[in-house]
Amino acid sequence: MNPGALRVGHGGTLDHTATGVLVVGVGFGCKVLPKFLHGSKKYRVTAQLGVSTDTYNESGKIIRECSYDHISRDMLEAALTRFHGKILQTPPLYSALKLHGQRVADLTRAGVSVQMEPRSVTCHSIHCLDFSPPYFTLEVHCGGGFYIRSLIHDLGNVLGSCAHVRELHRFQQGPFTEQEMLDSDDWTVPNILIAITKAKATHGDFLKRPRRKYKLI
């Protein structure tokens, strides 16, 4: 890396078809990015019942179709309680997670058989905003490592059907909301500097780098 180059990083990826907030660190701001990677996020997701895809979203290949006529809003809302709190969740095979230094999605596309293990994740809250079969919309507040695509896939199975994500929008990451978001079309040096100044003024305590702890021997 060029010692004079400006370091830029992000605090957690978005699915390539998703929209919304992505926190980007510039220079010393990269030091606080792990807070966002492992911190809380809020999403609105619209899903479709009766169809399952290999990627768990609209960009994938249809692999299963099921009946969904038996599902009511009350049934859906009752099923959501099973995904609240600390749960075990299996990440999708098409994900940015790495195995032996390679992205799981790349291995899957190459035909390599990958066994994903369930891991502990947290869902702080989950609500149904709309139920218009075969579509429904949820608002989800979750912790780091939580996959909305896996949530929808697992929810479809719990309901005795199947489901996949149609639209996914992240409207908050850590303390940052979409109202504070700088659109990619506006990524100019002056605008970025203004955004950094506002972020420091509004979220200064959150953006402080953790102090190193030393042990005396």
Buried (B, 14 or more C-beta within 10 A) or exposed (E): EEEEEEEEBBBBEBBEEBBBBBBBBBEEBBBBBBBBBEBBBBBBBBBBBBBBBBBBBBBBEEEEEBEBEEBEEEEBBEBBEEBEEEBEBBBBBBBBBEEEEEBBBEBBEEEEEBEBEEBEBBBBEBEBEEBEBBBBBBBBBBBBBBBBBBBBBBBBEBBEBBBBBBBBBBBBBBBBEBEBBBEEEEEEEEEBEEBBEEBEEEBEEBBEEEEEEEEEE
